[in-house]
Amino acid sequence: MTRAENTDATILRLYETIASRKGSDPASSYTAKLLDQGTGKIAQKLGEEAVEAVIAAVAKDRNGMIGESADLLYHLLVAWADAGITPDDVMAELERREGISGLAEKAARGEG
């Protein structure tokens, strides 16, 4: 298995675990508790982890950035599961954008 395939498999396994916690007893896991608290709390946690990743990046804290990136990815996957978005949905969008200039893509969305 290549590193990319392993990364894909890890993210998919984590997403499947997260999605399986929807509707579970909030006392049974942190993920179930977070999903039970709703979209607002999930978004708050996602934002907190994003800020922590930014702080680690600015500080050039490699280990901190690795840990905060893992936290950020986990909370992003929770937000996807909450919204009914799958990794395949996001990968399809990335594939759609592949080969398109970032500047052209932003301009097409009216952000240029």
C-alpha positions as protocol buffer text, in pm:
chain_id: "A"
residue {
  index: 1
  type: MET
  ca { x: 0 y: 0 z: 0 }
}
residue {
  index: 2
  type: THR
  ca { x: 139 y: 342 z: -94 }
}
residue {
  index: 3
  type: ARG
  ca { x: 161 y: 627 z: 155 }
}
residue {
  index: 4
  type: ALA
  ca { x: -128 y: 802 z: -26 }
}
residue {
  index: 5
  type: GLU
  ca { x: -344 y: 489 z: -13 }
}
residue {
  index: 6
  type: ASN
  ca { x: -262 y: 448 z: 356 }
}
residue {
  index: 7
  type: THR
  ca { x: -353 y: 812 z: 423 }
}
residue {
  index: 8
  type: ASP
  ca { x: -680 y: 773 z: 233 }
}
residue {
  index: 9
  type: ALA
  ca { x: -760 y: 454 z: 426 }
}
residue {
  index: 10
  type: THR
  ca { x: -683 y: 618 z: 761 }
}
residue {
  index: 11
  type: ILE
  ca { x: -908 y: 916 z: 687 }
}
residue {
  index: 12
  type: LEU
  ca { x: -1187 y: 689 z: 562 }
}
residue {
  index: 13
  type: ARG
  ca { x: -1166 y: 466 z: 872 }
}
residue {
  index: 14
  type: LEU
  ca { x: -1176 y: 769 z: 1100 }
}
residue {
  index: 15
  type: TYR
  ca { x: -1472 y: 915 z: 909 }
}
residue {
  index: 16
  type: GLU
  ca { x: -1660 y: 584 z: 927 }
}
residue {
  index: 17
  type: THR
  ca { x: -1597 y: 564 z: 1302 }
}
residue {
  index: 18
  type: ILE
  ca { x: -1719 y: 921 z: 1347 }
}
residue {
  index: 19
  type: ALA
  ca { x: -2029 y: 864 z: 1131 }
}
residue {
  index: 20
  type: SER
  ca { x: -2108 y: 546 z: 1325 }
}
residue {
  index: 21
  type: ARG
  ca { x: -2132 y: 752 z: 1645 }
}
residue {
  index: 22
  type: LYS
  ca { x: -2427 y: 959 z: 1517 }
}
residue {
  index: 23
  type: GLY
  ca { x: -2721 y: 891 z: 1745 }
}
residue {
  index: 24
  type: SER
  ca { x: -2507 y: 700 z: 1996 }
}
residue {
  index: 25
  type: ASP
  ca { x: -2522 y: 759 z: 2369 }
}
residue {
  index: 26
  type: PRO
  ca { x: -2333 y: 1086 z: 2437 }
}
residue {
  index: 27
  type: ALA
  ca { x: -2185 y: 925 z: 2749 }
}
residue {
  index: 28
  type: SER
  ca { x: -2029 y: 652 z: 2534 }
}
residue {
  index: 29
  type: SER
  ca { x: -1772 y: 862 z: 2345 }
}
residue {
  index: 30
  type: TYR
  ca { x: -1644 y: 1215 z: 2289 }
}
residue {
  index: 31
  type: THR
  ca { x: -1755 y: 1196 z: 1926 }
}
residue {
  index: 32
  type: ALA
  ca { x: -2110 y: 1095 z: 2019 }
}
residue {
  index: 33
  type: LYS
  ca { x: -2119 y: 1377 z: 2276 }
}
residue {
  index: 34
  type: LEU
  ca { x: -1995 y: 1632 z: 2022 }
}
residue {
  index: 35
  type: LEU
  ca { x: -2246 y: 1519 z: 1758 }
}
residue {
  index: 36
  type: ASP
  ca { x: -2522 y: 1533 z: 2019 }
}
residue {
  index: 37
  type: GLN
  ca { x: -2429 y: 1893 z: 2106 }
}
residue {
  index: 38
  type: GLY
  ca { x: -2509 y: 1998 z: 1751 }
}
residue {
  index: 39
  type: THR
  ca { x: -2370 y: 2194 z: 1462 }
}
residue {
  index: 40
  type: GLY
  ca { x: -2291 y: 2509 z: 1660 }
}
residue {
  index: 41
  type: LYS
  ca { x: -2067 y: 2326 z: 1906 }
}
residue {
  index: 42
  type: ILE
  ca { x: -1905 y: 2124 z: 1627 }
}
residue {
  index: 43
  type: ALA
  ca { x: -1829 y: 2444 z: 1436 }
}
residue {
  index: 44
  type: GLN
  ca { x: -1692 y: 2608 z: 1751 }
}
residue {
  index: 45
  type: LYS
  ca { x: -1454 y: 2317 z: 1811 }
}
residue {
  index: 46
  type: LEU
  ca { x: -1349 y: 2318 z: 1444 }
}
residue {
  index: 47
  type: GLY
  ca { x: -1270 y: 2690 z: 1468 }
}
residue {
  index: 48
  type: GLU
  ca { x: -1074 y: 2645 z: 1791 }
}
residue {
  index: 49
  type: GLU
  ca { x: -862 y: 2372 z: 1636 }
}
residue {
  index: 50
  type: ALA
  ca { x: -803 y: 2582 z: 1324 }
}
residue {
  index: 51
  type: VAL
  ca { x: -679 y: 2872 z: 1538 }
}
residue {
  index: 52
  type: GLU
  ca { x: -453 y: 2639 z: 1737 }
}
residue {
  index: 53
  type: ALA
  ca { x: -307 y: 2504 z: 1410 }
}
residue {
  index: 54
  type: VAL
  ca { x: -245 y: 2860 z: 1290 }
}
residue {
  index: 55
  type: ILE
  ca { x: -70 y: 2948 z: 1616 }
}
residue {
  index: 56
  type: ALA
  ca { x: 153 y: 2641 z: 1586 }
}
residue {
  index: 57
  type: ALA
  ca { x: 231 y: 2727 z: 1222 }
}
residue {
  index: 58
  type: VAL
  ca { x: 325 y: 3087 z: 1304 }
}
residue {
  index: 59
  type: ALA
  ca { x: 541 y: 2964 z: 1592 }
}
residue {
  index: 60
  type: LYS
  ca { x: 707 y: 2718 z: 1350 }
}
residue {
  index: 61
  type: ASP
  ca { x: 627 y: 2449 z: 1608 }
}
residue {
  index: 62
  type: ARG
  ca { x: 652 y: 2134 z: 1395 }
}
residue {
  index: 63
  type: ASN
  ca { x: 529 y: 1893 z: 1663 }
}
residue {
  index: 64
  type: GLY
  ca { x: 254 y: 2131 z: 1766 }
}
residue {
  index: 65
  type: MET
  ca { x: 150 y: 2168 z: 1404 }
}
residue {
  index: 66
  type: ILE
  ca { x: 134 y: 1790 z: 1360 }
}
residue {
  index: 67
  type: GLY
  ca { x: -83 y: 1747 z: 1669 }
}
residue {
  index: 68
  type: GLU
  ca { x: -307 y: 2042 z: 1593 }
}
residue {
  index: 69
  type: SER
  ca { x: -345 y: 1926 z: 1232 }
}
residue {
  index: 70
  type: ALA
  ca { x: -465 y: 1587 z: 1356 }
}
residue {
  index: 71
  type: ASP
  ca { x: -713 y: 1762 z: 1588 }
}
residue {
  index: 72
  type: LEU
  ca { x: -827 y: 1987 z: 1303 }
}
residue {
  index: 73
  type: LEU
  ca { x: -878 y: 1697 z: 1063 }
}
residue {
  index: 74
  type: TYR
  ca { x: -1075 y: 1503 z: 1325 }
}
residue {
  index: 75
  type: HIS
  ca { x: -1306 y: 1798 z: 1394 }
}
residue {
  index: 76
  type: LEU
  ca { x: -1343 y: 1866 z: 1020 }
}
residue {
  index: 77
  type: LEU
  ca { x: -1454 y: 1505 z: 971 }
}
residue {
  index: 78
  type: VAL
  ca { x: -1703 y: 1546 z: 1257 }
}
residue {
  index: 79
  type: ALA
  ca { x: -1841 y: 1857 z: 1082 }
}
residue {
  index: 80
  type: TRP
  ca { x: -1866 y: 1662 z: 755 }
}
residue {
  index: 81
  type: ALA
  ca { x: -2053 y: 1377 z: 924 }
}
residue {
  index: 82
  type: ASP
  ca { x: -2286 y: 1626 z: 1092 }
}
residue {
  index: 83
  type: ALA
  ca { x: -2360 y: 1789 z: 755 }
}
residue {
  index: 84
  type: GLY
  ca { x: -2402 y: 1461 z: 567 }
}
residue {
  index: 85
  type: ILE
  ca { x: -2087 y: 1523 z: 364 }
}
residue {
  index: 86
  type: THR
  ca { x: -1858 y: 1230 z: 289 }
}
residue {
  index: 87
  type: PRO
  ca { x: -1487 y: 1227 z: 209 }
}
residue {
  index: 88
  type: ASP
  ca { x: -1587 y: 1118 z: -143 }
}
residue {
  index: 89
  type: ASP
  ca { x: -1790 y: 1438 z: -182 }
}
residue {
  index: 90
  type: VAL
  ca { x: -1487 y: 1650 z: -94 }
}
residue {
  index: 91
  type: MET
  ca { x: -1246 y: 1442 z: -304 }
}
residue {
  index: 92
  type: ALA
  ca { x: -1479 y: 1481 z: -604 }
}
residue {
  index: 93
  type: GLU
  ca { x: -1466 y: 1859 z: -560 }
}
residue {
  index: 94
  type: LEU
  ca { x: -1086 y: 1853 z: -533 }
}
residue {
  index: 95
  type: GLU
  ca { x: -1067 y: 1638 z: -847 }
}
residue {
  index: 96
  type: ARG
  ca { x: -1297 y: 1882 z: -1026 }
}
residue {
  index: 97
  type: ARG
  ca { x: -1058 y: 2163 z: -937 }
}
residue {
  index: 98
  type: GLU
  ca { x: -743 y: 1971 z: -1030 }
}
residue {
  index: 99
  type: GLY
  ca { x: -554 y: 2138 z: -1311 }
}
residue {
  index: 100
  type: ILE
  ca { x: -745 y: 2464 z: -1271 }
}
residue {
  index: 101
  type: SER
  ca { x: -543 y: 2766 z: -1168 }
}
residue {
  index: 102
  type: GLY
  ca { x: -624 y: 2874 z: -816 }
}
residue {
  index: 103
  type: LEU
  ca { x: -665 y: 3230 z: -940 }
}
residue {
  index: 104
  type: ALA
  ca { x: -903 y: 3120 z: -1217 }
}
residue {
  index: 105
  type: GLU
  ca { x: -1102 y: 2904 z: -976 }
}
residue {
  index: 106
  type: LYS
  ca { x: -1140 y: 3188 z: -727 }
}
residue {
  index: 107
  type: ALA
  ca { x: -1241 y: 3428 z: -1008 }
}
residue {
  index: 108
  type: ALA
  ca { x: -1508 y: 3181 z: -1122 }
}
residue {
  index: 109
  type: ARG
  ca { x: -1656 y: 3194 z: -772 }
}
residue {
  index: 110
  type: GLY
  ca { x: -1647 y: 3576 z: -775 }
}
residue {
  index: 111
  type: GLU
  ca { x: -1363 y: 3596 z: -523 }
}
residue {
  index: 112
  type: GLY
  ca { x: -1096 y: 3720 z: -763 }
}
